Amino acid sequence: MRPTNRIHRLLVIAGPSCAGKSTFLRKLENGSYPHLTQRLNVGDPSQLTTVYAKDAVDFDYRAHRNVLFHYALPFLSFRQKTLKGYEQDRRLDILGRADWVTIISLFADSETIHKRIRKRLIKLVFSLIRRPFSPAPQREFRRLLALRGLY
Amino acid sequence: MCAKWINYCDTLPPHDRFLIDFRTFPDLLSADERGTRLERTATQEKLRLILDKSL
């Protein structure tokens, strides 16, 4: 059978940074939410492939029938206010590849989100002190500063 | 942010849609947040999914 770029079932996990998307994904994959996976009809959660938004455009979708898509919604960023709408976001083209889409949006109050961003920034500062030239913490640090309108 | 995202979702072809309410989903709380919030959510359903249509 010819490999196809089509996704059978796509679960979009959307929410602002620090809303708990990664925690939710991890728990969904390791079977912590049997009630939810049953309701979502996704079969064996360990067979789901996770795709992060940054990789979505170039990802090779062949042989990945059921996909979890991690998508951060813009939040309180002066920079991101200038972004065009979701319609212009090419990473969301993944939705057009799927035979069936389920969108799960996570929302948290802004006070909690701000506290979590602050905590994550502090952790990243310590991480950068330990490994000052590591690119991943640097990128994450800049991203979080941007979310708080500081970068 | 929320409204824009929901408006965008409204333009998509038919799909399932759920909103997970952070306050009624203690699993998404960190240990220090859980201490204060669980008291408020203890009597509520642990996992509460609300169809977007009900927003």
N, CA and C atoms of all chains as a GROMACS GRO file, in nm:
protein
  618
    1MET      N    1   0.085  -0.121   0.000
    1MET     CA    2   0.000   0.000   0.000
    1MET      C    3   0.088   0.126   0.000
    2ARG      N    4   0.051   0.224  -0.078
    2ARG     CA    5   0.131   0.346  -0.087
    2ARG      C    6   0.118   0.428   0.042
    3PRO      N    7   0.233   0.470   0.099
    3PRO     CA    8   0.223   0.553   0.220
    3PRO      C    9   0.150   0.683   0.189
    4THR      N   10   0.073   0.730   0.284
    4THR     CA   11  -0.003   0.852   0.261
    4THR      C   12   0.031   0.956   0.367
    5ASN      N   13   0.016   1.082   0.330
    5ASN     CA   14   0.041   1.190   0.425
    5ASN      C   15  -0.082   1.220   0.509
    6ARG      N   16  -0.189   1.145   0.484
    6ARG     CA   17  -0.311   1.171   0.558
    6ARG      C   18  -0.300   1.120   0.701
    7ILE      N   19  -0.363   1.191   0.793
    7ILE     CA   20  -0.371   1.150   0.933
    7ILE      C   21  -0.513   1.098   0.954
    8HIS      N   22  -0.523   0.985   1.018
    8HIS     CA   23  -0.657   0.931   1.042
    8HIS      C   24  -0.730   1.014   1.148
    9ARG      N   25  -0.665   1.030   1.260
    9ARG     CA   26  -0.729   1.103   1.369
    9ARG      C   27  -0.629   1.201   1.430
   10LEU      N   28  -0.669   1.325   1.440
   10LEU     CA   29  -0.580   1.429   1.493
   10LEU      C   30  -0.641   1.489   1.619
   11LEU      N   31  -0.564   1.487   1.726
   11LEU     CA   32  -0.607   1.552   1.850
   11LEU      C   33  -0.523   1.677   1.869
   12VAL      N   34  -0.585   1.791   1.867
   12VAL     CA   35  -0.514   1.917   1.886
   12VAL      C   36  -0.525   1.955   2.033
   13ILE      N   37  -0.409   1.968   2.099
   13ILE     CA   38  -0.408   2.013   2.238
   13ILE      C   39  -0.363   2.158   2.235
   14ALA      N   40  -0.455   2.248   2.255
   14ALA     CA   41  -0.425   2.391   2.241
   14ALA      C   42  -0.444   2.462   2.375
   15GLY      N   43  -0.364   2.566   2.394
   15GLY     CA   44  -0.377   2.645   2.516
   15GLY      C   45  -0.258   2.738   2.526
   16PRO      N   46  -0.267   2.841   2.609
   16PRO     CA   47  -0.153   2.931   2.625
   16PRO      C   48  -0.034   2.861   2.690
   17SER      N   49   0.084   2.917   2.676
   17SER     CA   50   0.202   2.860   2.741
   17SER      C   51   0.176   2.847   2.890
   18CYS      N   52   0.222   2.738   2.947
   18CYS     CA   53   0.209   2.710   3.091
   18CYS      C   54   0.066   2.675   3.132
   19ALA      N   55  -0.020   2.644   3.037
   19ALA     CA   56  -0.157   2.604   3.073
   19ALA      C   57  -0.163   2.456   3.112
   20GLY      N   58  -0.058   2.381   3.078
   20GLY     CA   59  -0.057   2.238   3.113
   20GLY      C   60  -0.068   2.146   2.992
   21LYS      N   61  -0.037   2.197   2.873
   21LYS     CA   62  -0.048   2.115   2.751
   21LYS      C   63   0.044   1.994   2.756
   22SER      N   64   0.171   2.018   2.793
   22SER     CA   65   0.268   1.908   2.793
   22SER      C   66   0.233   1.806   2.901
   23THR      N   67   0.190   1.854   3.016
   23THR     CA   68   0.148   1.763   3.124
   23THR      C   69   0.031   1.679   3.076
   24PHE      N   70  -0.065   1.745   3.015
   24PHE     CA   71  -0.184   1.676   2.965
   24PHE      C   72  -0.146   1.570   2.861
   25LEU      N   73  -0.059   1.609   2.768
   25LEU     CA   74  -0.014   1.516   2.663
   25LEU      C   75   0.054   1.394   2.723
   26ARG      N   76   0.144   1.421   2.818
   26ARG     CA   77   0.221   1.311   2.879
   26ARG      C   78   0.125   1.214   2.948
   27LYS      N   79   0.029   1.268   3.019
   27LYS     CA   80  -0.064   1.182   3.092
   27LYS      C   81  -0.159   1.108   2.998
   28LEU      N   82  -0.193   1.173   2.890
   28LEU     CA   83  -0.278   1.106   2.791
   28LEU      C   84  -0.204   0.988   2.730
   29GLU      N   85  -0.075   1.011   2.697
   29GLU     CA   86   0.006   0.906   2.634
   29GLU      C   87   0.032   0.788   2.728
   30ASN      N   88   0.052   0.819   2.857
   30ASN     CA   89   0.085   0.708   2.947
   30ASN      C   90  -0.039   0.642   3.008
   31GLY      N   91  -0.155   0.679   2.956
   31GLY     CA   92  -0.276   0.608   2.995
   31GLY      C   93  -0.337   0.652   3.127
   32SER      N   94  -0.304   0.774   3.172
   32SER     CA   95  -0.358   0.822   3.299
   32SER      C   96  -0.505   0.863   3.290
   33TYR      N   97  -0.553   0.882   3.167
   33TYR     CA   98  -0.691   0.927   3.150
   33TYR      C   99  -0.773   0.827   3.070
   34PRO      N  100  -0.795   0.707   3.122
   34PRO     CA  101  -0.870   0.606   3.045
   34PRO      C  102  -1.010   0.651   3.007
   35HIS      N  103  -1.074   0.724   3.099
   35HIS     CA  104  -1.209   0.774   3.072
   35HIS      C  105  -1.208   0.867   2.949
   36LEU      N  106  -1.107   0.953   2.948
   36LEU     CA  107  -1.098   1.051   2.839
   36LEU      C  108  -1.062   0.984   2.706
   37THR      N  109  -0.962   0.892   2.707
   37THR     CA  110  -0.923   0.827   2.582
   37THR      C  111  -1.038   0.744   2.525
   38GLN      N  112  -1.116   0.689   2.614
   38GLN     CA  113  -1.233   0.613   2.568
   38GLN      C  114  -1.333   0.708   2.502
   39ARG      N  115  -1.355   0.821   2.567
   39ARG     CA  116  -1.452   0.916   2.513
   39ARG      C  117  -1.404   0.975   2.380
   40LEU      N  118  -1.272   0.992   2.370
   40LEU     CA  119  -1.217   1.048   2.246
   40LEU      C  120  -1.200   0.943   2.138
   41ASN      N  121  -1.216   0.817   2.176
   41ASN     CA  122  -1.209   0.708   2.080
   41ASN      C  123  -1.076   0.706   2.004
   42VAL      N  124  -0.965   0.717   2.077
   42VAL     CA  125  -0.834   0.721   2.013
   42VAL      C  126  -0.761   0.588   2.020
   43GLY      N  127  -0.824   0.487   2.075
   43GLY     CA  128  -0.760   0.356   2.082
   43GLY      C  129  -0.650   0.354   2.186
   44ASP      N  130  -0.541   0.284   2.153
   44ASP     CA  131  -0.429   0.271   2.246
   44ASP      C  132  -0.351   0.403   2.250
   45PRO      N  133  -0.350   0.474   2.364
   45PRO     CA  134  -0.283   0.605   2.368
   45PRO      C  135  -0.134   0.596   2.343
   46SER      N  136  -0.074   0.478   2.370
   46SER     CA  137   0.072   0.467   2.349
   46SER      C  138   0.106   0.465   2.199
   47GLN      N  139   0.004   0.447   2.116
   47GLN     CA  140   0.028   0.445   1.971
   47GLN      C  141   0.013   0.584   1.908
   48LEU      N  142  -0.014   0.683   1.989
   48LEU     CA  143  -0.029   0.819   1.936
   48LEU      C  144   0.108   0.882   1.913
   49THR      N  145   0.122   0.955   1.805
   49THR     CA  146   0.247   1.027   1.777
   49THR      C  147   0.227   1.173   1.814
   50THR      N  148   0.320   1.227   1.893
   50THR     CA  149   0.310   1.368   1.930
   50THR      C  150   0.389   1.454   1.832
   51VAL      N  151   0.323   1.558   1.782
   51VAL     CA  152   0.389   1.654   1.692
   51VAL      C  153   0.378   1.792   1.756
   52TYR      N  154   0.492   1.858   1.772
   52TYR     CA  155   0.492   1.994   1.826
   52TYR      C  156   0.478   2.094   1.713
   53ALA      N  157   0.416   2.205   1.743
   53ALA     CA  158   0.385   2.303   1.638
   53ALA      C  159   0.508   2.343   1.558
   54LYS      N  160   0.622   2.356   1.626
   54LYS     CA  161   0.743   2.400   1.555
   54LYS      C  162   0.786   2.300   1.448
   55ASP      N  163   0.746   2.173   1.464
   55ASP     CA  164   0.786   2.069   1.368
   55ASP      C  165   0.676   2.038   1.266
   56ALA      N  166   0.560   2.098   1.283
   56ALA     CA  167   0.442   2.053   1.209
   56ALA      C  168   0.455   2.067   1.058
   57VAL      N  169   0.519   2.175   1.012
   57VAL     CA  170   0.522   2.201   0.868
   57VAL      C  171   0.607   2.097   0.795
   58ASP      N  172   0.721   2.059   0.853
   58ASP     CA  173   0.813   1.968   0.784
   58ASP      C  174   0.800   1.823   0.829
   59PHE      N  175   0.707   1.794   0.916
   59PHE     CA  176   0.696   1.658   0.970
   59PHE      C  177   0.655   1.559   0.861
   60ASP      N  178   0.716   1.440   0.865
   60ASP     CA  179   0.679   1.334   0.771
   60ASP      C  180   0.564   1.254   0.834
   61TYR      N  181   0.445   1.275   0.783
   61TYR     CA  182   0.326   1.217   0.847
   61TYR      C  183   0.298   1.074   0.802
   62ARG      N  184   0.376   1.023   0.706
   62ARG     CA  185   0.353   0.886   0.662
   62ARG      C  186   0.372   0.790   0.779
   63ALA      N  187   0.288   0.695   0.788
   63ALA     CA  188   0.295   0.591   0.892
   63ALA      C  189   0.257   0.643   1.031
   64HIS      N  190   0.202   0.763   1.038
   64HIS     CA  191   0.152   0.812   1.167
   64HIS      C  192   0.003   0.836   1.153
   65ARG      N  193  -0.074   0.738   1.192
   65ARG     CA  194  -0.218   0.746   1.168
   65ARG      C  195  -0.290   0.834   1.270
   66ASN      N  196  -0.247   0.826   1.395
   66ASN     CA  197  -0.313   0.903   1.500
   66ASN      C  198  -0.212   0.999   1.563
   67VAL      N  199  -0.242   1.126   1.558
   67VAL     CA  200  -0.144   1.227   1.597
   67VAL      C  201  -0.200   1.320   1.705
   68LEU      N  202  -0.114   1.347   1.806
   68LEU     CA  203  -0.143   1.450   1.906
   68LEU      C  204  -0.066   1.575   1.864
   69PHE      N  205  -0.132   1.687   1.854
   69PHE     CA  206  -0.068   1.810   1.806
   69PHE      C  207  -0.065   1.912   1.920
   70HIS      N  208   0.057   1.950   1.958
   70HIS     CA  209   0.079   2.043   2.070
   70HIS      C  210   0.086   2.185   2.012
   71TYR      N  211  -0.012   2.268   2.048
   71TYR     CA  212  -0.018   2.401   1.986
   71TYR      C  213  -0.038   2.510   2.092
   72ALA      N  214   0.062   2.597   2.104
   72ALA     CA  215   0.054   2.705   2.203
   72ALA      C  216  -0.018   2.826   2.144
   73LEU      N  217  -0.118   2.872   2.215
   73LEU     CA  218  -0.191   2.991   2.168
   73LEU      C  219  -0.115   3.116   2.214
   74PRO      N  220  -0.109   3.217   2.129
   74PRO     CA  221  -0.044   3.342   2.169
   74PRO      C  222  -0.107   3.397   2.296
   75PHE      N  223  -0.024   3.453   2.383
   75PHE     CA  224  -0.076   3.500   2.512
   75PHE      C  225  -0.003   3.625   2.558
   76LEU      N  226  -0.073   3.734   2.566
   76LEU     CA  227  -0.021   3.856   2.628
   76LEU      C  228   0.114   3.904   2.578
   77SER      N  229   0.140   3.881   2.453
   77SER     CA  230   0.269   3.925   2.401
   77SER      C  231   0.249   4.045   2.312
   78PHE      N  232   0.328   4.149   2.337
   78PHE     CA  233   0.318   4.267   2.252
   78PHE      C  234   0.356   4.231   2.109
   79ARG      N  235   0.458   4.144   2.101
   79ARG     CA  236   0.504   4.103   1.969
   79ARG      C  237   0.396   4.025   1.896
   80GLN      N  238   0.337   3.930   1.968
   80GLN     CA  239   0.244   3.841   1.901
   80GLN      C  240   0.112   3.909   1.867
   81LYS      N  241   0.087   4.024   1.928
   81LYS     CA  242  -0.033   4.098   1.889
   81LYS      C  243  -0.025   4.138   1.743
   82THR      N  244   0.099   4.149   1.694
   82THR     CA  245   0.115   4.190   1.555
   82THR      C  246   0.104   4.072   1.460
   83LEU      N  247   0.099   3.950   1.515
   83LEU     CA  248   0.085   3.834   1.429
   83LEU      C  249  -0.049   3.836   1.358
   84LYS      N  250  -0.049   3.775   1.240
   84LYS     CA  251  -0.177   3.765   1.170
   84LYS      C  252  -0.262   3.661   1.239
   85GLY      N  253  -0.384   3.644   1.192
   85GLY     CA  254  -0.476   3.552   1.259
   85GLY      C  255  -0.434   3.407   1.243
   86TYR      N  256  -0.509   3.320   1.310
   86TYR     CA  257  -0.480   3.178   1.303
   86TYR      C  258  -0.490   3.126   1.159
   87GLU      N  259  -0.574   3.190   1.079
   87GLU     CA  260  -0.589   3.147   0.939
   87GLU      C  261  -0.458   3.155   0.864
   88GLN      N  262  -0.370   3.246   0.907
   88GLN     CA  263  -0.242   3.265   0.839
   88GLN      C  264  -0.131   3.175   0.894
   89ASP      N  265  -0.160   3.100   0.999
   89ASP     CA  266  -0.056   3.018   1.061
   89ASP      C  267  -0.043   2.886   0.986
   90ARG      N  268   0.066   2.871   0.913
   90ARG     CA  269   0.087   2.752   0.828
   90ARG      C  270   0.098   2.624   0.911
   91ARG      N  271   0.137   2.638   1.038
   91ARG     CA  272   0.148   2.518   1.123
   91ARG      C  273   0.012   2.453   1.142
   92LEU      N  274  -0.094   2.533   1.131
   92LEU     CA  275  -0.228   2.478   1.148
   92LEU      C  276  -0.279   2.408   1.022
   93ASP      N  277  -0.197   2.408   0.916
   93ASP     CA  278  -0.236   2.333   0.796
   93ASP      C  279  -0.252   2.185   0.827
   94ILE      N  280  -0.190   2.141   0.936
   94ILE     CA  281  -0.201   2.001   0.977
   94ILE      C  282  -0.348   1.961   0.992
   95LEU      N  283  -0.434   2.056   1.025
   95LEU     CA  284  -0.575   2.023   1.045
   95LEU      C  285  -0.639   1.973   0.915
   96GLY      N  286  -0.587   2.024   0.803
   96GLY     CA  287  -0.641   1.984   0.674
   96GLY      C  288  -0.595   1.845   0.629
   97ARG      N  289  -0.496   1.791   0.698
   97ARG     CA  290  -0.446   1.658   0.663
   97ARG      C  291  -0.526   1.546   0.727
   98ALA      N  292  -0.609   1.581   0.822
   98ALA     CA  293  -0.670   1.477   0.906
   98ALA      C  294  -0.810   1.441   0.858
   99ASP      N  295  -0.841   1.310   0.870
   99ASP     CA  296  -0.976   1.265   0.838
   99ASP      C  297  -1.075   1.311   0.945
  100TRP      N  298  -1.028   1.314   1.070
  100TRP     CA  299  -1.115   1.364   1.177
  100TRP      C  300  -1.032   1.439   1.279
  101VAL      N  301  -1.082   1.554   1.319
  101VAL     CA  302  -1.008   1.641   1.412
  101VAL      C  303  -1.085   1.654   1.543
  102THR      N  304  -1.011   1.642   1.653
  102THR     CA  305  -1.067   1.673   1.784
  102THR      C  306  -0.982   1.783   1.845
  103ILE      N  307  -1.045   1.890   1.885
  103ILE     CA  308  -0.971   2.002   1.943
  103ILE      C  309  -0.999   2.007   2.093
  104ILE      N  310  -0.892   1.999   2.170
  104ILE     CA  311  -0.905   2.009   2.316
  104ILE      C  312  -0.833   2.137   2.358
  105SER      N  313  -0.908   2.232   2.406
  105SER     CA  314  -0.848   2.360   2.447
  105SER      C  315  -0.836   2.363   2.598
  106LEU      N  316  -0.718   2.399   2.646
  106LEU     CA  317  -0.694   2.411   2.790
  106LEU      C  318  -0.689   2.558   2.826
  107PHE      N  319  -0.765   2.595   2.922
  107PHE     CA  320  -0.761   2.734   2.964
  107PHE      C  321  -0.737   2.747   3.114
  108ALA      N  322  -0.655   2.842   3.150
  108ALA     CA  323  -0.627   2.869   3.292
  108ALA      C  324  -0.638   3.019   3.312
  109ASP      N  325  -0.662   3.061   3.436
  109ASP     CA  326  -0.673   3.205   3.461
  109ASP      C  327  -0.536   3.271   3.444
  110SER      N  328  -0.538   3.398   3.408
  110SER     CA  329  -0.413   3.466   3.373
  110SER      C  330  -0.319   3.479   3.493
  111GLU      N  331  -0.375   3.487   3.612
  111GLU     CA  332  -0.289   3.499   3.731
  111GLU      C  333  -0.202   3.374   3.745
  112THR      N  334  -0.262   3.258   3.729
  112THR     CA  335  -0.188   3.132   3.739
  112THR      C  336  -0.085   3.121   3.628
  113ILE      N  337  -0.127   3.160   3.507
  113ILE     CA  338  -0.034   3.152   3.393
  113ILE      C  339   0.087   3.240   3.419
  114HIS      N  340   0.064   3.363   3.469
  114HIS     CA  341   0.176   3.453   3.497
  114HIS      C  342   0.269   3.395   3.601
  115LYS      N  343   0.211   3.336   3.705
  115LYS     CA  344   0.294   3.276   3.810
  115LYS      C  345   0.380   3.164   3.752
  116ARG      N  346   0.319   3.082   3.667
  116ARG     CA  347   0.393   2.970   3.609
  116ARG      C  348   0.503   3.017   3.515
  117ILE      N  349   0.474   3.120   3.438
  117ILE     CA  350   0.577   3.173   3.348
  117ILE      C  351   0.694   3.226   3.430
  118ARG      N  352   0.662   3.294   3.541
  118ARG     CA  353   0.767   3.348   3.627
  118ARG      C  354   0.854   3.234   3.682
  119LYS      N  355   0.786   3.128   3.730
  119LYS     CA  356   0.860   3.014   3.785
  119LYS      C  357   0.947   2.948   3.679
  120ARG      N  358   0.890   2.935   3.559
  120ARG     CA  359   0.967   2.872   3.451
  120ARG      C  360   1.087   2.958   3.412
  121LEU      N  361   1.068   3.090   3.414
  121LEU     CA  362   1.180   3.180   3.384
  121LEU      C  363   1.292   3.164   3.487
  122ILE      N  364   1.254   3.155   3.614
  122ILE     CA  365   1.355   3.140   3.720
  122ILE      C  366   1.433   3.010   3.700
  123LYS      N  367   1.359   2.901   3.670
  123LYS     CA  368   1.426   2.773   3.645
  123LYS      C  369   1.523   2.784   3.528
  124LEU      N  370   1.478   2.855   3.425
  124LEU     CA  371   1.564   2.868   3.306
  124LEU      C  372   1.689   2.950   3.335
  125VAL      N  373   1.675   3.051   3.421
  125VAL     CA  374   1.793   3.131   3.458
  125VAL      C  375   1.897   3.040   3.521
  126PHE      N  376   1.855   2.953   3.614
  126PHE     CA  377   1.949   2.862   3.678
  126PHE      C  378   2.007   2.764   3.575
  127SER      N  379   1.922   2.721   3.484
  127SER     CA  380   1.968   2.628   3.381
  127SER      C  381   2.074   2.695   3.292
  128LEU      N  382   2.052   2.823   3.261
  128LEU     CA  383   2.147   2.895   3.177
  128LEU      C  384   2.277   2.926   3.251
  129ILE      N  385   2.266   2.943   3.383
  129ILE     CA  386   2.389   2.965   3.461
  129ILE      C  387   2.476   2.839   3.454
  130ARG      N  388   2.407   2.723   3.463
  130ARG     CA  389   2.481   2.596   3.459
  130ARG      C  390   2.537   2.567   3.319
  131ARG      N  391   2.453   2.597   3.216
  131ARG     CA  392   2.495   2.567   3.078
  131ARG      C  393   2.469   2.691   2.991
  132PRO      N  394   2.556   2.790   3.001
  132PRO     CA  395   2.528   2.920   2.937
  132PRO      C  396   2.518   2.915   2.785
  133PHE      N  397   2.577   2.816   2.722
  133PHE     CA  398   2.577   2.816   2.575
  133PHE      C  399   2.478   2.716   2.515
  134SER      N  400   2.393   2.661   2.600
  134SER     CA  401   2.295   2.565   2.551
  134SER      C  402   2.184   2.639   2.477
  135PRO      N  403   2.161   2.608   2.349
  135PRO     CA  404   2.065   2.688   2.270
  135PRO      C  405   1.918   2.668   2.311
  136ALA      N  406   1.882   2.548   2.355
  136ALA     CA  407   1.740   2.525   2.385
  136ALA      C  408   1.689   2.612   2.500
  137PRO      N  409   1.760   2.617   2.616
  137PRO     CA  410   1.714   2.708   2.722
  137PRO      C  411   1.715   2.854   2.680
  138GLN      N  412   1.812   2.890   2.595
  138GLN     CA  413   1.816   3.030   2.548
  138GLN      C  414   1.691   3.065   2.468
  139ARG      N  415   1.654   2.973   2.379
  139ARG     CA  416   1.534   2.996   2.296
  139ARG      C  417   1.410   3.005   2.384
  140GLU      N  418   1.399   2.912   2.479
  140GLU     CA  419   1.282   2.909   2.568
  140GLU      C  420   1.278   3.036   2.654
  141PHE      N  421   1.395   3.081   2.699
  141PHE     CA  422   1.403   3.201   2.782
  141PHE      C  423   1.353   3.323   2.703
  142ARG      N  424   1.398   3.334   2.578
  142ARG     CA  425   1.355   3.447   2.494
  142ARG      C  426   1.204   3.440   2.469
  143ARG      N  427   1.157   3.318   2.447
  143ARG     CA  428   1.014   3.301   2.418
  143ARG      C  429   0.929   3.344   2.538
  144LEU      N  430   0.973   3.302   2.658
  144LEU     CA  431   0.896   3.337   2.778
  144LEU      C  432   0.904   3.485   2.809
  145LEU      N  433   1.020   3.544   2.784
  145LEU     CA  434   1.031   3.689   2.803
  145LEU      C  435   0.936   3.760   2.707
  146ALA      N  436   0.927   3.708   2.585
  146ALA     CA  437   0.836   3.767   2.486
  146ALA      C  438   0.692   3.756   2.534
  147LEU      N  439   0.658   3.645   2.596
  147LEU     CA  440   0.522   3.628   2.645
  147LEU      C  441   0.487   3.732   2.749
  148ARG      N  442   0.586   3.773   2.826
  148ARG     CA  443   0.562   3.876   2.928
  148ARG      C  444   0.587   4.016   2.874
  149GLY      N  445   0.609   4.025   2.743
  149GLY     CA  446   0.627   4.156   2.682
  149GLY      C  447   0.758   4.220   2.716
  150LEU      N  448   0.859   4.137   2.752
  150LEU     CA  449   0.987   4.193   2.796
  150LEU      C  450   1.097   4.177   2.693
  151TYR      N  451   1.066   4.113   2.583
  151TYR     CA  452   1.172   4.088   2.486
  151TYR      C  453   1.124   4.125   2.347
  152MET      N  454  -0.756   3.619   2.330
  152MET     CA  455  -0.695   3.495   2.284
  152MET      C  456  -0.798   3.385   2.273
  153CYS      N  457  -0.873   3.369   2.379
  153CYS     CA  458  -0.973   3.263   2.386
  153CYS      C  459  -1.078   3.282   2.278
  154ALA      N  460  -1.130   3.403   2.268
  154ALA     CA  461  -1.236   3.429   2.172
  154ALA      C  462  -1.187   3.412   2.029
  155LYS      N  463  -1.064   3.460   2.003
  155LYS     CA  464  -1.009   3.448   1.867
  155LYS      C  465  -0.991   3.302   1.828
  156TRP      N  466  -0.943   3.224   1.922
  156TRP     CA  467  -0.921   3.082   1.895
  156TRP      C  468  -1.054   3.013   1.869
  157ILE      N  469  -1.152   3.044   1.950
  157ILE     CA  470  -1.283   2.981   1.932
  157ILE      C  471  -1.346   3.026   1.800
  158ASN      N  472  -1.329   3.152   1.767
  158ASN     CA  473  -1.381   3.200   1.638
  158ASN      C  474  -1.314   3.126   1.522
  159TYR      N  475  -1.183   3.105   1.536
  159TYR     CA  476  -1.111   3.032   1.432
  159TYR      C  477  -1.165   2.890   1.422
  160CYS      N  478  -1.182   2.824   1.535
  160CYS     CA  479  -1.233   2.686   1.535
  160CYS      C  480  -1.371   2.678   1.469
  161ASP      N  481  -1.449   2.784   1.486
  161ASP     CA  482  -1.583   2.786   1.425
  161ASP      C  483  -1.577   2.782   1.273
  162THR      N  484  -1.463   2.824   1.217
  162THR     CA  485  -1.452   2.827   1.071
  162THR      C  486  -1.408   2.692   1.014
  163LEU      N  487  -1.370   2.598   1.100
  163LEU     CA  488  -1.317   2.470   1.054
  163LEU      C  489  -1.429   2.375   1.013
  164PRO      N  490  -1.394   2.276   0.928
  164PRO     CA  491  -1.493   2.173   0.896
  164PRO      C  492  -1.536   2.099   1.024
  165PRO      N  493  -1.641   2.018   1.016
  165PRO     CA  494  -1.692   1.953   1.137
  165PRO      C  495  -1.582   1.879   1.215
  166HIS      N  496  -1.585   1.893   1.344
  166HIS     CA  497  -1.485   1.830   1.431
  166HIS      C  498  -1.544   1.821   1.572
  167ASP      N  499  -1.478   1.741   1.656
  167ASP     CA  500  -1.516   1.739   1.798
  167ASP      C  501  -1.441   1.850   1.869
  168ARG      N  502  -1.504   1.907   1.968
  168ARG     CA  503  -1.434   2.015   2.038
  168ARG      C  504  -1.465   2.011   2.188
  169PHE      N  505  -1.362   2.022   2.266
  169PHE     CA  506  -1.379   2.020   2.411
  169PHE      C  507  -1.300   2.134   2.474
  170LEU      N  508  -1.352   2.180   2.583
  170LEU     CA  509  -1.278   2.278   2.663
  170LEU      C  510  -1.252   2.214   2.798
  171ILE      N  511  -1.127   2.212   2.839
  171ILE     CA  512  -1.097   2.158   2.971
  171ILE      C  513  -1.079   2.276   3.066
  172ASP      N  514  -1.164   2.279   3.163
  172ASP     CA  515  -1.162   2.388   3.260
  172ASP      C  516  -1.054   2.358   3.363
  173PHE      N  517  -0.955   2.440   3.362
  173PHE     CA  518  -0.838   2.426   3.450
  173PHE      C  519  -0.879   2.408   3.597
  174ARG      N  520  -0.980   2.484   3.640
  174ARG     CA  521  -1.015   2.482   3.782
  174ARG      C  522  -1.080   2.351   3.825
  175THR      N  523  -1.134   2.277   3.728
  175THR     CA  524  -1.198   2.151   3.765
  175THR      C  525  -1.115   2.032   3.720
  176PHE      N  526  -0.987   2.056   3.693
  176PHE     CA  527  -0.900   1.950   3.644
  176PHE      C  528  -0.772   1.950   3.728
  177PRO      N  529  -0.780   1.902   3.851
  177PRO     CA  530  -0.666   1.915   3.942
  177PRO      C  531  -0.538   1.850   3.891
  178ASP      N  532  -0.549   1.754   3.799
  178ASP     CA  533  -0.428   1.689   3.748
  178ASP      C  534  -0.335   1.787   3.680
  179LEU      N  535  -0.387   1.898   3.634
  179LEU     CA  536  -0.303   1.994   3.565
  179LEU      C  537  -0.244   2.098   3.660
  180LEU      N  538  -0.270   2.080   3.789
  180LEU     CA  539  -0.215   2.173   3.887
  180LEU      C  540  -0.084   2.118   3.941
  181SER      N  541   0.010   2.206   3.971
  181SER     CA  542   0.133   2.160   4.034
  181SER      C  543   0.104   2.136   4.183
  182ALA      N  544   0.199   2.073   4.252
  182ALA     CA  545   0.175   2.034   4.391
  182ALA      C  546   0.140   2.154   4.479
  183ASP      N  547   0.211   2.264   4.462
  183ASP     CA  548   0.185   2.378   4.550
  183ASP      C  549   0.052   2.446   4.515
  184GLU      N  550   0.014   2.441   4.388
  184GLU     CA  551  -0.117   2.498   4.350
  184GLU      C  552  -0.230   2.409   4.400
  185ARG      N  553  -0.203   2.279   4.399
  185ARG     CA  554  -0.307   2.183   4.432
  185ARG      C  555  -0.357   2.201   4.576
  186GLY      N  556  -0.264   2.232   4.665
  186GLY     CA  557  -0.301   2.246   4.806
  186GLY      C  558  -0.415   2.342   4.827
  187THR      N  559  -0.413   2.453   4.757
  187THR     CA  560  -0.517   2.553   4.779
  187THR      C  561  -0.640   2.528   4.692
  188ARG      N  562  -0.616   2.478   4.573
  188ARG     CA  563  -0.728   2.468   4.479
  188ARG      C  564  -0.813   2.344   4.497
  189LEU      N  565  -0.750   2.236   4.546
  189LEU     CA  566  -0.826   2.113   4.560
  189LEU      C  567  -0.942   2.129   4.656
  190GLU      N  568  -0.923   2.214   4.757
  190GLU     CA  569  -1.032   2.236   4.852
  190GLU      C  570  -1.156   2.285   4.780
  191ARG      N  571  -1.133   2.372   4.684
  191ARG     CA  572  -1.246   2.428   4.611
  191ARG      C  573  -1.305   2.329   4.512
  192THR      N  574  -1.221   2.239   4.461
  192THR     CA  575  -1.268   2.150   4.355
  192THR      C  576  -1.303   2.010   4.405
  193ALA      N  577  -1.281   1.988   4.534
  193ALA     CA  578  -1.299   1.852   4.587
  193ALA      C  579  -1.438   1.797   4.562
  194THR      N  580  -1.536   1.882   4.571
  194THR     CA  581  -1.672   1.833   4.554
  194THR      C  582  -1.715   1.830   4.408
  195GLN      N  583  -1.628   1.881   4.321
  195GLN     CA  584  -1.666   1.885   4.180
  195GLN      C  585  -1.614   1.761   4.108
  196GLU      N  586  -1.672   1.735   3.995
  196GLU     CA  587  -1.628   1.623   3.914
  196GLU      C  588  -1.481   1.642   3.880
  197LYS      N  589  -1.403   1.534   3.895
  197LYS     CA  590  -1.259   1.547   3.875
  197LYS      C  591  -1.224   1.587   3.732
  198LEU      N  592  -1.282   1.519   3.641
  198LEU     CA  593  -1.255   1.551   3.502
  198LEU      C  594  -1.383   1.604   3.439
  199ARG      N  595  -1.380   1.730   3.403
  199ARG     CA  596  -1.503   1.788   3.351
  199ARG      C  597  -1.479   1.845   3.213
  200LEU      N  598  -1.540   1.785   3.116
  200LEU     CA  599  -1.525   1.834   2.979
  200LEU      C  600  -1.653   1.906   2.941
  201ILE      N  601  -1.637   2.022   2.889
  201ILE     CA  602  -1.753   2.101   2.852
  201ILE      C  603  -1.752   2.119   2.701
  202LEU      N  604  -1.856   2.080   2.637
  202LEU     CA  605  -1.863   2.102   2.493
  202LEU      C  606  -1.857   2.251   2.464
  203ASP      N  607  -1.778   2.282   2.365
  203ASP     CA  608  -1.759   2.423   2.332
  203ASP      C  609  -1.891   2.495   2.306
  204LYS      N  610  -1.986   2.420   2.254
  204LYS     CA  611  -2.113   2.482   2.220
  204LYS      C  612  -2.180   2.543   2.341
  205SER      N  613  -2.143   2.494   2.458
  205SER     CA  614  -2.208   2.544   2.578
  205SER      C  615  -2.143   2.673   2.628
  206LEU      N  616  -2.036   2.717   2.561
  206LEU     CA  617  -1.970   2.840   2.605
  206LEU      C  618  -2.058   2.962   2.583
   0.00000   0.00000   0.00000
